[in-house]
Amino acid sequence: MSLTDVVTTLFVLFCRIGACIMTIPGFSSQRVPVRARLYTAIAVTLALAPALSEAVAPVVVEATPAGVLFVLLGELFIGALIGSMARLFFFALETMTTAAAMTTGLGNILGASVEEAEQLPAMSSFIMLGATTLVFVLDQHWEMIRGLFASYTAIPVRDGIATDGMLREYMKALSQAFLLALRISSPFLLFGFIVNLAFGFLNRMSPSVPVYFVSTPLLIALGIYWFYVMADDFFTAFTSAFGAWLLSG
């Protein structure tokens, strides 16, 4: 191959890998500088290029300039889709933990933002920080890179985008993510529902007593204690399910 073909092949690889690095959990956090993400994407591209160049080079050599442009756009779309599929699990976790924090009386206590720019309840921020940290502690970020490498076999580089199959996989990952988040957050949701319902009945039975001033501190204290009891199982269930999806998805 000529030097132009080599550079074009590397750039085609960089499009999918870079788009994925910019969207996968952990690396895509607002707290990670854009330059650091760029250098990470370049390093991963150079590391995977010797094993992937044979699958990409024939498409690049035979394509016209317009064909190369379509290939680049398709690779950007595929990379962003792969990264956002993994990120769906964290979006779902953030949504359901925010709902759980509101039901346990912790919704108005805002904490520092971790994954996104906006502030979340302190309980949600802590859970998102713990889940993101466990991705790197358990080496699940290497599984993401392994899945990105395997994507060149499942979705080969070509002139065009097969959107039907990829969107079906995206919807499948979306349903799995929210079912997982709902399952592991259900103890907190049920706890908040039962406690609030009990205090509601108590308020109806004794309307002259200011139940709200008693129920709110008790609800917050019980919610924090319930999270303390369930924290180990909560993070274990999430990381196990997310790791299983990385291995099979």
C-alpha positions in Angstrom: 0.0 0.0 0.0 1.0 3.6 -0.6 1.5 6.1 2.2 -1.9 7.6 1.4 -3.6 4.3 1.8 -1.9 3.7 5.1 -2.9 7.1 6.5 -6.4 6.7 5.2 -6.7 3.2 6.8 -5.5 4.6 10.2 -8.0 7.5 9.9 -10.8 5.1 9.2 -9.9 3.0 12.3 -9.6 6.2 14.3 -13.1 7.3 13.4 -14.8 4.2 15.0 -12.4 3.9 17.9 -12.4 7.7 18.6 -16.2 8.0 18.5 -16.5 5.0 20.8 -13.9 6.4 23.3 -15.7 9.7 23.3 -19.0 8.0 24.4 -18.2 5.0 26.5 -18.6 5.3 30.3 -15.7 6.6 32.3 -13.7 8.0 29.4 -16.6 10.2 28.2 -17.0 11.9 31.6 -17.0 15.7 31.6 -14.2 15.4 34.2 -11.8 13.8 31.7 -10.1 16.5 29.5 -10.9 16.3 25.8 -7.1 16.1 25.0 -6.7 13.1 27.3 -9.6 11.3 25.5 -8.0 12.2 22.1 -4.7 10.8 23.1 -6.4 7.7 24.5 -8.2 7.2 21.2 -5.0 7.6 19.2 -3.1 5.2 21.4 -5.9 2.5 21.1 -6.0 3.1 17.3 -2.3 2.5 17.0 -2.4 -0.5 19.3 -5.2 -2.2 17.3 -4.1 -1.1 13.8 -1.7 -4.1 13.1 -4.5 -6.6 13.8 -7.3 -4.6 12.0 -5.5 -3.1 9.0 -6.0 -6.2 6.9 -9.7 -6.0 7.3 -9.9 -2.2 6.5 -7.2 -1.7 3.9 -9.1 -3.5 1.0 -12.2 -1.3 1.5 -10.1 1.8 1.5 -7.9 0.9 -1.5 -10.9 0.1 -3.7 -13.1 3.0 -2.6 -13.5 6.2 -4.5 -13.0 9.6 -2.6 -16.8 9.8 -2.2 -16.8 6.1 -1.0 -14.1 6.9 1.6 -16.3 9.8 2.9 -19.3 7.4 3.3 -17.0 4.9 5.1 -15.8 7.6 7.5 -19.3 8.7 8.3 -20.4 5.2 8.8 -17.5 4.4 11.1 -18.3 7.5 13.2 -21.9 6.4 13.5 -21.0 2.8 14.4 -18.4 3.9 17.0 -20.8 6.4 18.7 -23.5 3.7 18.7 -21.3 1.1 20.3 -20.1 3.6 23.0 -23.6 4.9 23.7 -24.9 1.3 24.1 -22.6 0.8 27.0 -23.4 4.3 28.3 -27.1 3.4 28.3 -26.6 1.3 31.4 -25.3 4.4 33.3 -28.1 6.6 31.9 -30.6 4.1 33.2 -28.8 3.8 36.6 -28.7 7.6 36.9 -32.5 7.9 36.1 -33.6 5.2 38.6 -31.3 6.3 41.4 -32.6 9.8 41.1 -36.1 8.5 41.4 -35.0 6.4 44.4 -33.4 9.4 46.0 -36.6 11.4 45.6 -38.7 8.6 47.2 -36.4 8.4 50.2 -36.4 12.2 50.8 -32.9 12.8 49.5 -33.9 14.4 46.2 -33.3 18.0 47.3 -29.8 17.4 48.6 -27.7 18.0 45.6 -24.2 16.7 45.1 -21.3 17.2 42.7 -21.8 16.1 39.2 -19.8 13.1 38.0 -20.8 11.9 34.6 -22.8 14.9 33.4 -22.5 18.6 33.8 -25.7 19.1 35.7 -26.0 18.4 39.4 -27.7 15.3 40.8 -29.0 14.3 44.2 -26.1 13.4 46.5 -27.2 9.8 46.6 -27.2 9.5 42.8 -23.8 11.3 42.5 -22.3 8.8 45.0 -23.8 5.8 43.1 -22.6 7.1 39.8 -19.1 7.8 41.1 -19.0 4.3 42.6 -20.3 2.6 39.4 -17.8 4.5 37.3 -14.9 3.7 39.6 -15.8 0.0 39.6 -15.6 0.0 35.8 -11.8 0.7 36.1 -11.3 -1.3 39.3 -12.8 -4.5 37.7 -11.0 -3.9 34.4 -14.3 -3.6 32.5 -12.8 -0.8 30.4 -10.5 -3.5 28.8 -13.7 -5.5 28.0 -15.1 -2.4 26.3 -11.9 -2.2 24.2 -12.1 -5.9 23.5 -15.7 -5.5 22.4 -14.6 -2.6 20.1 -12.0 -4.9 18.6 -14.6 -7.6 18.0 -17.0 -5.2 16.4 -14.9 -5.2 13.3 -15.8 -8.8 12.9 -19.5 -8.4 13.8 -19.9 -5.1 11.8 -17.2 -5.1 9.1 -16.0 -1.8 7.5 -17.9 -1.3 4.2 -19.3 1.4 2.0 -22.7 1.9 3.6 -24.5 1.6 7.0 -26.8 -1.3 7.9 -28.9 0.6 10.4 -31.6 -2.0 10.9 -29.6 -4.6 12.8 -27.7 -2.0 14.8 -30.8 -0.2 15.9 -32.3 -3.5 17.0 -29.3 -4.1 19.2 -29.5 -0.6 20.5 -33.1 -1.1 21.6 -32.3 -4.4 23.1 -29.5 -2.8 25.1 -31.8 0.0 26.1 -34.5 -2.4 27.5 -31.8 -4.5 29.3 -30.3 -1.3 30.9 -33.6 0.0 32.3 -34.8 -3.4 33.4 -31.5 -3.8 35.3 -31.7 -0.3 36.8 -35.3 -0.9 37.8 -34.5 -4.2 39.4 -31.6 -3.0 41.5 -33.4 0.2 42.5 -36.7 -1.5 43.3 -35.9 -2.0 47.0 -35.5 1.8 47.5 -38.6 2.6 45.4 -40.7 0.1 47.4 -39.2 1.4 50.7 -40.1 5.0 49.9 -43.5 4.0 48.7 -44.4 2.0 51.8 -43.0 4.5 54.2 -44.7 7.5 52.5 -48.0 5.5 52.3 -47.7 4.7 56.0 -47.2 8.3 57.0 -50.0 9.3 54.7 -52.4 7.0 56.5 -51.1 8.3 59.8 -51.7 11.9 58.8 -55.3 11.0 57.8 -55.9 9.3 61.1 -54.6 12.3 63.1 -54.8 15.5 61.0 -54.1 17.7 64.0 -50.6 16.3 64.4 -47.9 17.7 62.1 -46.8 14.3 60.8 -44.7 15.9 58.0 -42.2 17.4 60.5 -41.7 13.9 62.0 -41.8 11.9 58.8 -39.3 13.8 56.8 -36.3 13.4 59.1 -37.3 9.8 59.8 -37.7 9.0 56.1 -34.2 10.4 55.4 -32.6 8.5 58.2 -34.2 5.3 57.3 -33.4 5.8 53.6 -29.7 6.3 54.4 -29.6 3.3 56.6 -31.4 1.2 54.0 -28.9 2.3 51.4 -26.1 1.3 53.8 -27.6 -2.2 54.1 -28.2 -2.6 50.4 -25.1 -0.9 49.0 -23.0 -4.1 48.5 -25.7 -6.0 46.8 -26.6 -2.9 44.7 -23.1 -2.4 43.2 -22.5 -6.2 42.9 -25.7 -6.7 40.9 -25.0 -3.7 38.6 -21.3 -4.5 37.9 -22.1 -8.2 37.4 -24.9 -7.5 34.9 -22.9 -4.9 33.1 -19.9 -7.1 32.9 -22.0 -10.0 31.6 -23.4 -7.7 28.9 -19.9 -6.6 27.9 -18.9 -10.3 27.5 -21.9 -11.3 25.5 -23.0 -8.1 23.8 
